[in-house]
Amino acid sequence: HCATISGIFEVGNSPDLPVDAIVIEGKGKTLLPGLIDAHVHTFRREMLERPLDFGVTTVFDMGSVNKTFVKTIKEEDRAGQTTDRADLLSAILWATAPGSHGTQWGEIPTLAEPEDASAFIAQRAADGADYIKIIYDNFKMFDRAIPTLSKETLFATVKAAHVQGFKAVVHSRDVEAYADVVESGADGFVHVVVDEVPGSPLIEAIRTSDMFVSPNLSLARHDGPRLIEDPIIGPMLTEQEIENLNGWRSMRRENGDQVEYDALMAFHRAGVMILAGSDAPNGGTVQGASIHLEMELMVEAGMTPVEALRAATSNPARAFGLEDRGRIAEGLKADLLLVDGKPDQSITDTRKLVMIWKAGTVHGDLNQADILH
């Protein structure tokens, strides 16, 4: 596999190498595309720098509440390749009802009526959004009433997003809301259901609509300590990250965690595209490292290691129309990750980081023992 400064120019067993090429010994190792976290929240630069330490080269921000931060990052991207942080794609802000989920983090624009949807989407476009995130949820995991968008406003928002050239992804966590979202024509779900496993007709409707589901299993149970105890990831974590991994909290119905696992596998068996997302930095997660746990949990749920790897590489790229990443192929970005072992057989081998390349540039200290001149 040969990379130029920022892209892959040849893939094969015996490439025609430049005379000054550095050759990395790959025996016993596996080369992967840079990992993609399909669900994070970012509002500071270090929240993009940190994922790269763990081989995450692209993140999808599902709500930043910091338009200035996103604007600065996008200006950097327009100026040229950035090699010291993960690439950022962002919804900027979510479309949510007054008093609904998302409004607890400060004064943000909300959406109340269907006729306001077009102007709301136009403002997100002006802010620099890459896609639209919508909050449409009956919040069945809570024991109190929480407002959400009306069905009519949901439909109008999805339509306005599509008319203005955006994909529309939706935060929904119950079967009734899922059914409305499918009917709306949205492009995917950024959470999985917690109330019950959907029936076959609804799952088939999701599949035939080419929708994706990003389950965020890292939020289902208190599994963050696994990363703390991991012999490779653990020593890489800061005190604050350890505190956040131990700070898991989740409001859900009894056995809702198992519903999430069972629903994920029902979607997967039906052929619905699955995306790996951590929802970092929510309690129980951290930026970058949690995508490795997310893949492990997917395998525990019943997916194969290869399927979990796709969920964190090629699937997010396909779902959001990014043709320049997510795979190792000629002409794609040289966002790469070299690990010890065989993650296609043992998914936790993704944590055995050897080298990371961002746009063809090695991230961190180059391991001289792994270089042959």
PyMOL commands that set and color helices and strands:
alter all, ss='L'
color gray80, all
select helices_A, chain A and resi 46-53+67-79+103-105+114-127+151-163+175-184+200-208+217-219+225-229+234-236+239-245+256-270+290-301+305-311+314-319+347-351+368-370
alter helices_A, ss='H'
color red, helices_A
select strands_A, chain A and resi 2-3+8-10+23-24+29-33+35-40+56-61+87-90+94-95+132-135+168-171+188-189+212-213+273-274+336-340+353-358+361-363+371-372
alter strands_A, ss='S'
color yellow, strands_A
deselect
rebuild
show_as cartoon
